[in-house]
Amino acid sequence: MVKHGIGQVFHVNDDADGCTLASYLRQQIAGTSWAVAERWIRNRRITVHGNICVDAARRLKSGEVIKFLDVPAAAPPGSEDVKIVFLDDQVVVVEKPAGMTTTRHHEEAGWPTRRRQLQPTLDELLPTVIGRFLKAGGKYKKSRGAKKERLHRSGPIRSVHRIDRETSGLLVFARTVPAGRILAEQFRQHTTKRKYLAIAVGRVGKGTVISSLVRDRGDGRRGSADDGTGKHAVTHVQPCEHFGDEYTLVECRLETGRTHQIRIHLAESGHPICGERVYTAPRGSTLKDRSLAPRVALHAAELGFVHPVTGEDILFESRLPKDFQDVLKRLGKTCGRELVDER
């Protein structure tokens, strides 16, 4: 047990599996009361596996890493930070800010409303976002056969895919049950178009990464299995810009869409994404991330699908957010910039 927590890092062992975060902090830091532990958590001083946690009742899992931050983390994004790109009676396409979870995890579905409101998810915020958008005079597109009252409704939103909490960029949600089924099938069949931009450590070349991804590679984390078990995953990688030999801006196109696929594939190929805290380069790698990226430098820059009602092929693009651009500018000043000739 330590005397103070600031700057400390704790590794949850099997004995603490299932313990609440507040209780765990009391066990690890001498003289900590319930009130103090809850205040640390509420004030955004505690991360669990790299993510800020403001829920004192969160149950911990063996292997998770708890860190006590020197200063409180910045406030999370809210509904005002979500941008609607396209809206009609069937679908809504949005730009998700980094730091917001797409949907509620299965084990959190039964949480009481007050607890969920501590960290609302994108799908929970979208009805408010849509209502505000329409009230402000935002434009929507009317599908053939749409009823007028359905255009303005802001009822339940149906998630058909997701991107990681720290990843920014484009997402599509369904506004009707039939649209949700059709879109979900497109994602299952891998017929959607998805392009991501990422800043990776090292000088990355053009290529395709193919592996079988499993939930647990042996250390409690997702990864590739050598025995062929798991789900087939394919990522096409194209360098866009080199920053010396230290970093590369890469374009990643998904042929499949597995959980953490790009993060895992780049890390296992020896080029982890800047700001990555979970998936690192293979043992023995000399590459170091000194980019000071504030989060995983990954952005969903392009999204295309077939409209579930009109049958139209539609494609959306999203510009890099400011925090991503700031990292690129800083790397350009320190390492120089070299555009890649794609011919």
C-alpha positions in Angstrom: 0.0 0.0 0.0 1.4 3.4 -1.0 1.0 6.7 1.0 -0.2 8.8 -1.9 -1.5 8.0 -5.4 -0.4 10.9 -7.6 1.6 9.5 -10.6 1.2 5.9 -9.3 0.4 3.0 -11.6 -1.3 -0.1 -10.3 -1.8 -3.5 -11.9 -4.9 -5.4 -11.0 -4.2 -9.0 -10.0 -6.5 -12.0 -9.7 -7.3 -11.2 -6.0 -8.8 -7.8 -7.1 -10.8 -9.1 -10.0 -14.3 -7.9 -9.7 -13.4 -5.2 -7.1 -15.0 -1.7 -7.7 -12.6 1.1 -8.7 -13.3 3.1 -5.5 -12.7 0.1 -3.3 -9.5 -0.8 -5.1 -8.1 2.7 -4.6 -8.8 2.5 -0.9 -6.9 -0.8 -0.7 -3.9 0.5 -2.6 -3.5 4.0 -1.2 -3.1 4.3 2.6 -5.5 6.5 4.5 -8.0 6.9 1.6 -11.7 7.4 2.6 -14.6 6.5 0.3 -15.3 10.2 -0.2 -11.7 10.9 -1.3 -11.6 8.0 -3.6 -14.9 9.0 -5.3 -13.7 12.6 -5.6 -10.5 11.5 -7.4 -12.6 9.5 -9.8 -15.3 12.2 -10.3 -12.6 14.8 -11.0 -11.1 12.7 -13.8 -7.8 11.8 -12.1 -8.0 8.0 -12.7 -7.5 6.0 -15.9 -8.4 2.3 -16.3 -6.3 0.7 -19.1 -5.6 4.1 -20.6 -9.2 5.4 -20.5 -10.5 8.0 -18.1 -13.0 6.4 -15.7 -15.5 8.5 -13.7 -17.6 5.6 -12.4 -16.6 4.7 -8.9 -18.6 1.4 -9.1 -16.8 0.1 -12.2 -15.8 -3.5 -11.7 -12.2 -4.1 -12.4 -10.7 -7.1 -14.3 -7.5 -8.9 -13.6 -4.7 -7.5 -15.8 -6.1 -4.0 -16.1 -3.8 -1.1 -15.4 -4.9 1.8 -13.1 -3.1 5.1 -13.2 -3.4 8.2 -11.0 -2.9 11.3 -13.1 -0.8 14.2 -12.0 -3.5 16.6 -13.1 -7.2 16.1 -14.0 -7.9 15.1 -17.6 -9.8 17.4 -19.9 -13.6 17.2 -19.9 -15.0 14.7 -22.4 -16.8 15.7 -25.6 -20.5 16.3 -25.4 -23.5 16.3 -27.7 -22.4 19.8 -29.0 -19.2 18.2 -30.4 -21.1 15.7 -32.6 -21.5 16.9 -36.2 -24.3 15.6 -38.4 -23.1 15.0 -42.0 -26.2 13.5 -43.5 -29.8 13.0 -42.2 -32.9 11.5 -43.7 -35.8 9.4 -42.4 -33.8 6.2 -42.6 -30.2 7.0 -41.6 -28.0 9.5 -40.0 -24.3 9.9 -40.7 -22.2 11.7 -38.1 -18.6 12.7 -37.2 -17.8 11.3 -33.8 -15.3 13.2 -31.7 -12.4 11.4 -30.1 -13.1 10.5 -26.5 -16.7 9.3 -26.9 -17.8 5.7 -26.9 -20.0 4.7 -29.8 -22.4 2.4 -27.9 -22.9 1.0 -24.4 -21.1 -2.2 -23.7 -23.3 -5.2 -23.1 -22.5 -5.5 -19.4 -23.5 -1.8 -19.0 -26.9 -2.1 -20.5 -28.6 -2.6 -17.2 -27.0 0.4 -15.5 -29.4 2.9 -14.0 -29.9 6.2 -15.9 -27.9 8.3 -13.4 -24.9 6.0 -13.7 -25.1 6.0 -17.6 -25.3 9.7 -17.7 -21.8 10.0 -16.1 -20.4 8.9 -19.5 -23.1 9.0 -22.2 -22.5 7.2 -25.4 -22.9 8.5 -28.9 -26.1 6.6 -29.7 -27.6 7.8 -26.4 -26.8 11.5 -27.3 -27.9 11.3 -31.0 -31.6 11.9 -30.4 -30.7 15.2 -28.7 -28.2 16.0 -31.5 -30.8 15.4 -34.2 -33.4 17.4 -32.4 -31.0 20.3 -32.0 -30.0 20.0 -35.7 -33.5 20.2 -37.0 -34.5 23.0 -34.6 -31.6 25.0 -35.9 -32.8 24.6 -39.5 -30.4 21.8 -40.5 -31.2 20.2 -43.8 -32.3 16.7 -44.3 -33.0 14.6 -47.4 -36.4 13.0 -47.9 -36.4 9.4 -49.1 -39.0 8.2 -51.5 -42.2 7.3 -49.7 -41.2 8.9 -46.4 -43.9 10.3 -44.2 -43.5 13.9 -43.1 -43.7 13.1 -39.4 -40.9 10.5 -39.6 -38.4 13.1 -40.9 -38.5 15.1 -37.7 -38.7 12.3 -35.2 -35.7 11.8 -32.9 -36.5 8.4 -31.4 -34.2 5.4 -30.8 -31.1 5.2 -32.9 -29.9 1.8 -34.1 -26.1 1.1 -34.2 -24.9 -1.0 -37.1 -21.1 -0.6 -36.5 -18.7 1.2 -34.2 -15.3 2.8 -33.9 -13.1 2.9 -30.9 -13.6 5.6 -28.2 -10.3 7.4 -29.0 -10.9 7.2 -32.8 -12.6 10.1 -34.5 -14.5 10.2 -37.7 -17.5 8.9 -39.6 -20.3 6.6 -38.4 -23.7 5.7 -39.8 -26.7 4.8 -37.6 -30.1 3.5 -38.7 -33.3 5.3 -37.8 -35.7 2.4 -38.6 -35.6 -1.3 -38.0 -35.5 -2.3 -41.7 -32.7 0.2 -42.4 -30.8 -1.2 -39.5 -31.1 -4.8 -40.8 -30.0 -3.8 -44.3 -27.0 -1.7 -43.2 -25.9 -4.4 -40.7 -25.9 -6.9 -43.5 -23.7 -4.7 -45.6 -21.2 -4.5 -42.8 -21.3 -8.3 -42.3 -20.7 -8.8 -46.0 -17.9 -6.2 -46.0 -19.4 -4.4 -48.9 -19.1 -0.9 -47.3 -16.2 1.4 -48.1 -14.1 2.5 -45.1 -10.9 4.4 -45.2 -8.9 5.4 -42.1 -5.9 7.7 -41.7 -3.4 7.0 -39.0 0.0 8.2 -37.9 2.3 5.2 -37.4 5.7 4.9 -35.8 8.5 4.2 -38.3 8.8 4.3 -42.0 5.8 2.3 -43.3 5.7 0.8 -46.8 2.7 -0.2 -49.0 1.3 -3.6 -48.3 -1.6 -5.8 -47.1 -1.8 -7.3 -43.7 -3.7 -10.6 -43.4 -4.2 -12.5 -40.1 -6.7 -14.3 -37.9 -7.7 -12.2 -35.0 -8.7 -13.7 -31.6 -10.1 -12.1 -28.4 -7.1 -13.3 -26.3 -3.7 -13.9 -27.8 -2.5 -15.2 -24.5 -1.9 -12.1 -22.5 -5.6 -11.0 -22.2 -5.5 -8.8 -25.2 -6.8 -9.2 -28.8 -4.3 -10.2 -31.4 -3.4 -12.5 -34.3 -3.3 -16.3 -33.8 -0.7 -18.4 -35.6 -2.8 -21.5 -35.6 -5.5 -20.0 -37.9 -8.2 -19.8 -35.3 -10.1 -16.6 -35.0 -11.7 -14.2 -37.5 -10.1 -13.5 -40.9 -8.9 -9.9 -41.1 -7.5 -7.9 -44.0 -6.1 -4.4 -43.9 -4.7 -2.6 -47.0 -2.0 -0.1 -46.0 -0.8 2.8 -48.2 1.8 5.4 -47.0 0.7 9.0 -47.7 3.5 11.0 -46.1 6.8 10.2 -44.4 8.3 12.2 -41.6 11.9 11.1 -41.9 12.2 7.5 -40.9 10.4 8.1 -37.6 6.7 8.4 -38.5 4.4 7.8 -41.4 0.9 9.1 -42.2 -0.8 6.0 -43.6 -4.1 5.3 -45.3 -5.8 2.0 -44.2 -8.6 0.5 -46.1 -10.6 -2.2 -44.5 -11.5 -5.3 -46.4 -12.9 -6.7 -43.2 -13.9 -4.8 -40.0 -12.8 -6.6 -36.8 -12.5 -5.0 -33.4 -9.2 -3.0 -33.2 -8.2 -4.4 -36.5 -6.0 -1.5 -37.8 -4.4 -0.9 -34.4 -3.5 -4.6 -34.1 -2.3 -5.0 -37.6 0.0 -1.9 -37.6 1.4 -2.8 -34.2 2.1 -6.4 -35.1 3.8 -5.3 -38.3 6.2 -3.3 -36.2 4.5 0.1 -36.6 2.1 0.9 -33.8 -0.1 4.0 -34.1 1.1 7.1 -32.3 -0.6 7.5 -28.9 -1.3 3.8 -28.7 -1.2 2.4 -25.1 -2.5 -1.1 -25.6 -1.0 -2.6 -28.8 2.7 -2.1 -29.0 5.5 -3.2 -31.4 6.8 -6.8 -31.2 9.4 -7.4 -28.5 12.9 -6.3 -29.6 11.7 -3.4 -31.7 13.8 -0.2 -31.3 11.1 2.1 -32.5 9.8 4.6 -29.9 6.8 6.9 -30.0 7.9 10.4 -29.1 5.1 12.1 -31.1 3.2 13.3 -27.9 0.0 12.3 -29.6 -2.8 13.0 -27.0 -4.8 9.9 -28.1 -4.6 7.1 -30.6 -3.9 8.9 -33.9 -6.6 7.2 -35.9 -9.4 8.9 -37.9 -12.3 7.3 -39.9 -11.9 9.6 -43.0 -14.2 7.9 -45.5 -17.4 5.9 -45.3 -19.5 4.6 -48.2 -22.6 2.3 -48.3 -25.7 1.6 -50.3 -28.7 3.5 -49.0 -31.1 1.0 -47.5 -34.2 2.4 -49.2 -33.1 4.3 -52.4 -30.4 1.8 -53.3 -28.1 4.8 -54.1 -24.3 4.4 -53.5 -23.4 7.2 -51.2 -19.9 8.2 -50.0 -18.9 10.6 -47.2 -15.5 12.1 -46.3 -14.3 13.7 -43.1 -11.4 16.2 -42.6 -8.8 15.5 -40.0 -9.6 17.0 -36.6 -7.5 19.7 -35.0 -5.7 17.4 -32.5 -4.6 15.1 -35.4 -3.5 18.0 -37.6 -1.5 19.5 -34.7 0.5 16.2 -34.4 1.3 16.3 -38.1 2.4 19.9 -38.0 4.7 19.2 -35.0 6.2 16.1 -36.7 6.8 18.1 -39.9 8.8 20.7 -38.0 10.9 18.2 -36.1 11.3 15.4 -38.8 10.6 17.0 -42.1 7.9 16.0 -44.5 8.1 13.8 -47.6 4.9 13.1 -49.7 4.7 9.6 -51.1 4.4 9.2 -54.9 1.5 6.7 -55.3 2.3 5.9 -58.9 
